[in-house]
Amino acid sequence: MAVTLAEAKAWKETPFGTANIGDAVTGINTFAREWRCKWSEDDNKQSLTECQKVLDDIVVPAMKQVHGLTSVQRVVCGGCQDFKVIVKLGMDAFGDWAAMNFHPEEQVVEALQTIQGVGKIECQTYTIMPVTGPGK
């Protein structure tokens, strides 16, 4: 039986360890670290432009070096003015990244703090798992 390229790569991308939260939430194998803030409409949304620059200049280059990285995602809400960066890693690698203080988290927070019009800067860790589609 032939193995597809996707199947051949799956072992590198699929976390092996799992955890449970109670009886209902089982099989957790992926964690995310989220960095978020509120941006302002002022000055033609300049703060949003600068948030994107933090993502491009700090997050993306640093995360390319993190073993076990599954994805980096950006969420922008124009209605509530959220800017979020979600970094997703398998449980196997997440602990190692946490031991590195979620690098480049400190630089991300410091950069966001310098942007005029940005407020409510927060960081959070949570589980993230597909319910349907690829990876389920």
Secondary structure as a PSIPRED ss2 file (coil, helix, strand):
# PSIPRED VFORMAT (PSIPRED V4.0)

   1 M C   1.000  0.000  0.000
   2 A C   1.000  0.000  0.000
   3 V C   1.000  0.000  0.000
   4 T C   1.000  0.000  0.000
   5 L H   0.000  1.000  0.000
   6 A H   0.000  1.000  0.000
   7 E H   0.000  1.000  0.000
   8 A H   0.000  1.000  0.000
   9 K H   0.000  1.000  0.000
  10 A H   0.000  1.000  0.000
  11 W H   0.000  1.000  0.000
  12 K H   0.000  1.000  0.000
  13 E H   0.000  1.000  0.000
  14 T C   1.000  0.000  0.000
  15 P C   1.000  0.000  0.000
  16 F C   1.000  0.000  0.000
  17 G C   1.000  0.000  0.000
  18 T C   1.000  0.000  0.000
  19 A E   0.000  0.000  1.000
  20 N E   0.000  0.000  1.000
  21 I E   0.000  0.000  1.000
  22 G C   1.000  0.000  0.000
  23 D C   1.000  0.000  0.000
  24 A C   1.000  0.000  0.000
  25 V E   0.000  0.000  1.000
  26 T E   0.000  0.000  1.000
  27 G E   0.000  0.000  1.000
  28 I E   0.000  0.000  1.000
  29 N C   1.000  0.000  0.000
  30 T E   0.000  0.000  1.000
  31 F E   0.000  0.000  1.000
  32 A E   0.000  0.000  1.000
  33 R E   0.000  0.000  1.000
  34 E E   0.000  0.000  1.000
  35 W E   0.000  0.000  1.000
  36 R E   0.000  0.000  1.000
  37 C E   0.000  0.000  1.000
  38 K E   0.000  0.000  1.000
  39 W C   1.000  0.000  0.000
  40 S C   1.000  0.000  0.000
  41 E C   1.000  0.000  0.000
  42 D H   0.000  1.000  0.000
  43 D H   0.000  1.000  0.000
  44 N H   0.000  1.000  0.000
  45 K H   0.000  1.000  0.000
  46 Q H   0.000  1.000  0.000
  47 S H   0.000  1.000  0.000
  48 L H   0.000  1.000  0.000
  49 T H   0.000  1.000  0.000
  50 E H   0.000  1.000  0.000
  51 C H   0.000  1.000  0.000
  52 Q H   0.000  1.000  0.000
  53 K H   0.000  1.000  0.000
  54 V H   0.000  1.000  0.000
  55 L H   0.000  1.000  0.000
  56 D H   0.000  1.000  0.000
  57 D H   0.000  1.000  0.000
  58 I H   0.000  1.000  0.000
  59 V H   0.000  1.000  0.000
  60 V H   0.000  1.000  0.000
  61 P H   0.000  1.000  0.000
  62 A H   0.000  1.000  0.000
  63 M H   0.000  1.000  0.000
  64 K C   1.000  0.000  0.000
  65 Q C   1.000  0.000  0.000
  66 V C   1.000  0.000  0.000
  67 H C   1.000  0.000  0.000
  68 G C   1.000  0.000  0.000
  69 L E   0.000  0.000  1.000
  70 T E   0.000  0.000  1.000
  71 S E   0.000  0.000  1.000
  72 V E   0.000  0.000  1.000
  73 Q E   0.000  0.000  1.000
  74 R E   0.000  0.000  1.000
  75 V E   0.000  0.000  1.000
  76 V E   0.000  0.000  1.000
  77 C E   0.000  0.000  1.000
  78 G C   1.000  0.000  0.000
  79 G C   1.000  0.000  0.000
  80 C C   1.000  0.000  0.000
  81 Q C   1.000  0.000  0.000
  82 D E   0.000  0.000  1.000
  83 F E   0.000  0.000  1.000
  84 K E   0.000  0.000  1.000
  85 V E   0.000  0.000  1.000
  86 I E   0.000  0.000  1.000
  87 V E   0.000  0.000  1.000
  88 K E   0.000  0.000  1.000
  89 L E   0.000  0.000  1.000
  90 G E   0.000  0.000  1.000
  91 M H   0.000  1.000  0.000
  92 D H   0.000  1.000  0.000
  93 A H   0.000  1.000  0.000
  94 F H   0.000  1.000  0.000
  95 G H   0.000  1.000  0.000
  96 D H   0.000  1.000  0.000
  97 W H   0.000  1.000  0.000
  98 A H   0.000  1.000  0.000
  99 A H   0.000  1.000  0.000
 100 M C   1.000  0.000  0.000
 101 N C   1.000  0.000  0.000
 102 F C   1.000  0.000  0.000
 103 H C   1.000  0.000  0.000
 104 P C   1.000  0.000  0.000
 105 E H   0.000  1.000  0.000
 106 E H   0.000  1.000  0.000
 107 Q H   0.000  1.000  0.000
 108 V H   0.000  1.000  0.000
 109 V H   0.000  1.000  0.000
 110 E H   0.000  1.000  0.000
 111 A H   0.000  1.000  0.000
 112 L H   0.000  1.000  0.000
 113 Q H   0.000  1.000  0.000
 114 T C   1.000  0.000  0.000
 115 I C   1.000  0.000  0.000
 116 Q C   1.000  0.000  0.000
 117 G C   1.000  0.000  0.000
 118 V C   1.000  0.000  0.000
 119 G E   0.000  0.000  1.000
 120 K E   0.000  0.000  1.000
 121 I E   0.000  0.000  1.000
 122 E E   0.000  0.000  1.000
 123 C E   0.000  0.000  1.000
 124 Q E   0.000  0.000  1.000
 125 T E   0.000  0.000  1.000
 126 Y E   0.000  0.000  1.000
 127 T E   0.000  0.000  1.000
 128 I C   1.000  0.000  0.000
 129 M C   1.000  0.000  0.000
 130 P C   1.000  0.000  0.000
 131 V C   1.000  0.000  0.000
 132 T C   1.000  0.000  0.000
 133 G C   1.000  0.000  0.000
 134 P C   1.000  0.000  0.000
 135 G C   1.000  0.000  0.000
 136 K C   1.000  0.000  0.000
